[in-house]
Amino acid sequence: MSMQDSFLFDGITRLRRRKDTVAVGAKFERVHPDRTVETAKVLSVLKDPLGIPHVRYAVTIKKPLRTNSFREGPRLLALEAFSQAYRMRTT
């Protein structure tokens, strides 16, 4: 196995491991360059008719200079896209 193949295998393995941790009730965050924090709460994980897993979630958005946050959703993303967008798990 070449070094490039090893890196690819490790990346796929990490993505599979990450997909297993996306479950109903779990929360994930992402921080934007302007320090806005999006927190996604998983509402459901389901497969579409083609068998592609999707995540239905609600988002809470907190701006750095505002006292109130606001909520949006529900939203829907393919599990792979959700895992790439929301990488940090929170409690």
Sequence and secondary structure as in RCSB ss.txt:
>XXXX:A:sequence
MSMQDSFLFDGITRLRRRKDTVAVGAKFERVHPDRTVETAKVLSVLKDPLGIPHVRYAVTIKKPLRTNSFREGPR
LLALEAFSQAYRMRTT
>XXXX:A:secstr
  HHHHHHHHHHHHHHHHHHT  TT EEEEE TT  EEEEEEEEEEE TTS EEEEEEEEEE TT S  EEEEEE
EEEHHHHHHH  EEE 
